[in-house]
């Protein structure tokens, strides 16, 4: 457009000067004034032509330079993208790309407390799972977004989910992962109603043992082989995915923490999933990699039994919670092991198929019970767990555990003392005092000394109970 405008201006200028010469010849004949006007007009014509040619030359050079820079820039972007892909670093996606990949967010494949996951297909045909972080508290959502990128962006392991990219659009945050076709482990080990629409089935004993080893290797890598130790802090069957070969892939690093080598523990707010939180975290004594070990032990027991570790039995009706009872699977496992009936804790569906070695069951149970020891120092590292599961080191029988979670769960099981208001108030006061005593005792068992701030511990008790109570 600019070239066309410049050409028109040059033609108009030359035409004007020629018209001046012709008009002067008709009016002034061959007088001195005529020759002066002719000279000035010719000079103007020459100047216009020279300026036009110079401008065109400079314009051509600029186009050549822009073409060269564009070509070099494209090569650099391709090279940069290639190097990032080789290094496994995530790519920044545009919101429009993700919107098109997920067909305008129509294919919902999962929904959690703080995020929705959609299946999508990128332009190159790559199947992806797009996680849309949804938090009422924007600050917490941003924190989860940054934590997940920081934890998983640079790690490379066959049993860890691969982060392909991310996107930040207005107040929305997105994480793009590789798509894992067989869904979560929960759909493959827990029995579901026949009317439930969910992918999965009953995972065989051989595959369950392989999954246990895969998850252990992934956590061992996070705890020992990364530059900064990565604490997952939300190990549970829902966050363990199975690929097309039923290989375990650990995912969802929204609660993860980075821990330097010189740190002994990390203080963090109480979050996570009920039934999998280590006692020291429930009592706000800080978390370490051994907190992941505890969660892993709970998952391993669920793999063996095909049931949740903490379940509720409602023998009351309506709002009557006085007869509400809890079943704690680790306690049942311990009792069965003492009685020599360890096979009774195995998922009945697996027993019906047969072919399960009792010695192998006992070994996995021992590993799980070592992992869920209340005292942090008694728990093994994930490297030791891997050695046990691979059979390179024999597993000794674990020491008896106090089953602290049972104490916490039993607090709300006290029967109401009578029906009168005064008696009921006395029962509530006694229950509150018992809460304080139990929390203080548990804290002393975990830390080796009585808590100096029992009141602080008791304040966090209500939320702790809501976390560890069954689903």
N, C-alpha and C positions, 0 to 999 in steps of 0.2 A: 504493500500500500504506500509506504514511504517512497519507494523507487518511482512508482507511477506519479506521485504528486510532484516529485523533483523534476521528472521529465516534462510534465505539463508546464511547470514554472519556467523551465529553460526555453521551451518552444515559444511560450508567450513573450518572454523577454527578447529573444532574437527577432520574432515577428514585429515587436514594437520598434526595435532599432531600425529594421529595414523600412518600416512604414515611415519613420522619421526622415530617413534618407530620401525616400521617394517624394515625400511632401516638400522637403527643402529644395529638391531639384525643380519642382514645379513652381515654387514661389520665388526662390532666390536665383534661379538660373545657375550660372557658374561663377557666382560672386565669391568673395573671400569668406563671407559668413557661411556659405554653403559647404566649402571645403572643411571649415572648422567643425561644422555639425557632422559631416561625413566621417571625419577622423574620430570624433568622440563616439559616434555610433558604432564604428568598426571596432574600436577599442572595447566598447561595452559588449559587443557580440563575442569578441575573442575571450573576454573575461568570463562571460557566462559559459562558453563552451569548455574553457579550461577548468572552471569550478565544477562543472557537471562531470567531466572526465575524472578529475581527482576524487570527487565524492564516490563515483562508481567504482573506482579502483579500491578505495578504502573499504567500501561496502563489500566488495568481493573478498578482500583479505579477511575481513571480520567474519564473513560466512565460513571461509575455509578454517579459520581458527576455532569457531564455534563447533563446526563439524568434528574437527580433530579432538577438541576437549570432550565433546559428547561421547565420541567413540572411546576415548581413554577412560572417561568416567564410567561408561557402561562396563568396560572390561574390569575396572577396579571393583565395581559393585558385584559383578559376577564372581570375581576372585575372592572378594570379602565374604560373600554369601557361601561360596564353596568352602573357604577355610573355617567359617563358623559352623558349617554343617559337619565338617570333619572333626572339629573340636567338640561338637555336641552342644554348642551354645545356642540358646533360644533366639528365635527371630521375632522381631516386633511386627505384628500384623495390624492391618487397618481394620476398623470396625466393619466397613463394607465387605471386606473379604470374608470375615467370619459370618456375617449375616447371610451372604450368598452360600457359603459352605454348608451352613446348617438349614438352608431353605427357610430363612426367616424364623429360626428358632422353633421349628415344628417337631423335630425328632428328639423328644425328651427321653433320656435313658436312665436317669437317676436324679434323686432329690434328697438333700440332707438338710440339717438345721441351718446351715449358712451358705449353701450353694446349690445350684442346679447344674446338671451335666447334660449336654446335647451331643448327639452324634452328627458328624459332618464329613464332607468330602472336599478336600482342597482341589484347586484347579489342576494340579499334577496327578490327581487320582488318589492321593494319600488319605486313608481313613483316619479321622481324628476324633477325640473326645474334647469338647470345649466346655470348660468349667466356668460358670458365671457366678462370681462371688456376690452374695446378697446378704448384707448385714444392715440392720437398722442403725447400728452405730457405725458411721462411716469411718471413724478412726480405727476401729477394730477390724473392719474389712480391709483397709489399706495395710494394716499390720499383718494380717493373714496373707495378703497378696505378696508383700515383700518377703515375709518369712518363707513362703513356699518357693519363691524364685531363688532366694539366697541359699536354701538348703539343697535344692535338687538341680539347679542350673548347670553346675559344673561336674556333678558326679556321674560316673559311668559304670554301671553294673548290670549284668544280664537279668538280675532279679529286682531291679528298681525301675519304676515307670520313667519313661523318657519325656522330658518337657521339650516340646517342639517350638513353642513361642508364647507370646503374651500380647495383651492389648489393653490399653487404658483409654476409655472413651467417656468423657464427662465424669459422672460419678460411678460408672460401671467399670469393673475389673474382670478381665478374662485370662484364663490360662489354657493353653492348647497342648494336649497330650496325645501320644499315640493311642490309637483305639485298641482296647483289649477285648476280644470277642466273647469270651465265656463268662463275663461278669464277675461278681465278687464271690469269695470263698463261702460267704454266709449262705448263698443259694445252693451250695453243693454239700453242706454238712448238716444243716438244720432241716428237720422235717417240716413241711409246710402243708396247709390244707389243700385238698385236691382242687378246690375252686380258685386257689391263688394263681395268678398269672405271673410267673416269673421263670426266667431261664435257670437251668441247673438240674441237679439230680442228686444221686447218692454217690459221693466220691468213694472209690475203692480204698481198701487199707493201704495198698501199695502206693497209690497216688497221694494219700494223706501223709504217709511217711516222707514222700518226696517233697510235698509242699512244706512240711515242717523243716526240712533241711534247707530248702530254697529260702524261706523267710529268715532262718538263722544266719545263713550266709550273707543275706542282704544287710541285716542289722550289724553283723560283725564287721562288714565293710564300712558302714556308716560310723561305727564307734572307733574303729582302729586304723583304717586305711585312708581316711580323708585328712586333708591338711588341718581342718578344724573338725573336731568330733561333732557329728550331727545326731541330736536326740530327736527321735520321731515323735514320741509322747502321745501317740494315738494309734497304737498297734491293736487291731481288732479285725475280725473276719471281714467286715464290710470294707476295710481299706486294703485287703489283699485280693488282687485280681488274678484270674486264671486265663492264660493265653490259649491258643488253639491246641497246644500240646499239653494243657493242664499244668504248665509251669507257673509257679507263683511269682507275681509281680507286686511288690510293695508300693503303695500309692498314698496320696493325700498327705502332704507335708504342711498343712495349714497351721498346725500347732507346734511345729518343730522349732528347736532352738540350736544355735551354734554354740559350741563349748570349746574354749581354748584348752591347750594341753596342760596349762598350769592351774586351771580351775578344778576345784574338787566337787562343786555342785553349782547349780543355777537356781536362783529364786524366781519363781514365775507365778502368775495368778492361777487359781484352781480352775482348770478347764479339762476337757476330755470327755470320755464316754464311760458311763456307769458300768461297773463290773470289771473294768480293766485298769483302774488307777492304782498305783502303788500306795501303800499306807503312808509313807513319808510325804507324799504329795497331798494326800487327803488332810494331813495334819500340818501342811504348809511348812515342812522342814527342808524344802528344797528338793530338786530333782537331779539325777545323774543318769548315766547310761544304764545303771542298774534298774532304773524305773522302767525302761523299755524291756529289760530282762523279765521283770515281774509281769508286764502285759503279755509278753511272749509266752510265759508259762501258762497264763490263763487261756490264751488261744490254743496252746498245745493240748490242754485238757479238753477243750471244746472239740478239737479235732478227734480226740480219742472217743469221747462220749457222744458226739453228735447232738449236744444239748447246751443250753446256756449255763454258765457257771452259777449265776444267781437267778433264781426263779421264785415267784411268789405264789403262795397257796392261800386263796381267799376262802376261808371257812365262814366268814361273817357275811352279812347281807347289808346292802345299802351303804350307809355312812358308818356302819359299825366296824371300826378297825381294831377292836380289842382282840379279836381272834385271828388277826392277820399273821401268817407264818411265812418264813423264808426257808428255802432250800439252798444250801451252799454246796455246790458240787465238789469242790476240793476237799471238804470235810467228809463227804460220802466216799470219795476215792480213798482217803486215808483210812477210813474205817474198814472198807472192803479189803484193802491191802493188808491190814493187820489180821483180818479174819482169814486170809488166804484165798479170797474169792475175787481176785483182781479182774477176771474176765467178765464179771457182772457189770463193770463200769463201761465196757465197750459198747459202741452204738449197736443196738439190737439188729439193725438192718444188715450190718457187716457180719454179725454172728450167724445170721440166717444163711448167708452165702458160704460161710466156713472158710477154712484155709488161713486162719490167723494164728500166729505163733505166740503163745503166752509169754515166752521169754522176751520177745520183742515188745509186747505190750508193757511188761513190767519195766523194761528199760526206758520207754518213752514216759511212763508215769513217774519214774524216778527223776528223769530230767525235768519234767514239769514241776514236781514238788520242790526240787532244788531251786528252780527259778522263782517260785512264789514264796520263798522264805521272807518273813517280815523284816528280819534284820538285814540291812543292805549288805553288810560285809560277808554274809553267808552265801549270798547269791553268786553264781558263777558269771564269768564274762561270756559274751556271745561266742568268742573264739573257743572257749572250753565247751560250750554247748555244741558247736559244730563238730568238734573232735568226738564228743560222745555220740552224736547222731551218726557220724560216719563210721563208728566202731573202732576208731584208732585208740581210744582210751576207755577203759571200763568205768561204768557208772556205779559209784557206791550208793548204798541205801541212804536217803536223805534223813536228817534229824527231824524229830517231831516239831511241828510248828504250832504256835499258839492260836492260829486262826483268828487274827485280830478283827477281820471283817465280820466274823460271826458276833463278836462282842458289840460292834457298832450297830449291826442289824438288829440285835436282840433288844436294844434299848427301847424301841417303840413297841415291843411285844408285851410289855407289862400290862397285866389286866387292870382295868379301872377299879379302884377301890370303892365299891358301892355305887349307889345311884344318887346320893344326896349331893348337893352343890358343895357343901363344906368338905365332905370326904373326897369329892372329885378334885377340889382345889388342892387338898393335901397330897393326893396322888400325883398331880401335875408338878407340885413343888418337889416332891421326892424324885420324880423322873428327871427333872432338870438337874438336881444335885447329882443324880447318878450319871447323867451325860457328862458333867464336868469331871467326875471321878474317873470314868472310863477313858475319856480323851486324855486326861493327865497320865493315867497308867500306861496307855498305849504309847504316848509320846515318850515316856521314860523307857519303855522297852525298846523303842526304835533308836533313841539317841543316847541311851546309857545313863541318863540322869533325868530327874524330875523337871518338867517344864517350869520355867520361871514366870511364864505368862499364861497360866491356865485359862484366864478369862478370855484372852485373845483366841486361844484354841477353841474354846466353847462357842465363841461368836461365829466361827467358821463352820461349826458342827452342822447347822441346818442345811447349808449348801452341800457340805460333804455327804450328808445322808441322801440328799436328792440325787447326787451323782452315783453313789454306790448301790442305791436301791435298784431292783430289777426293772426291766422295761415294762 
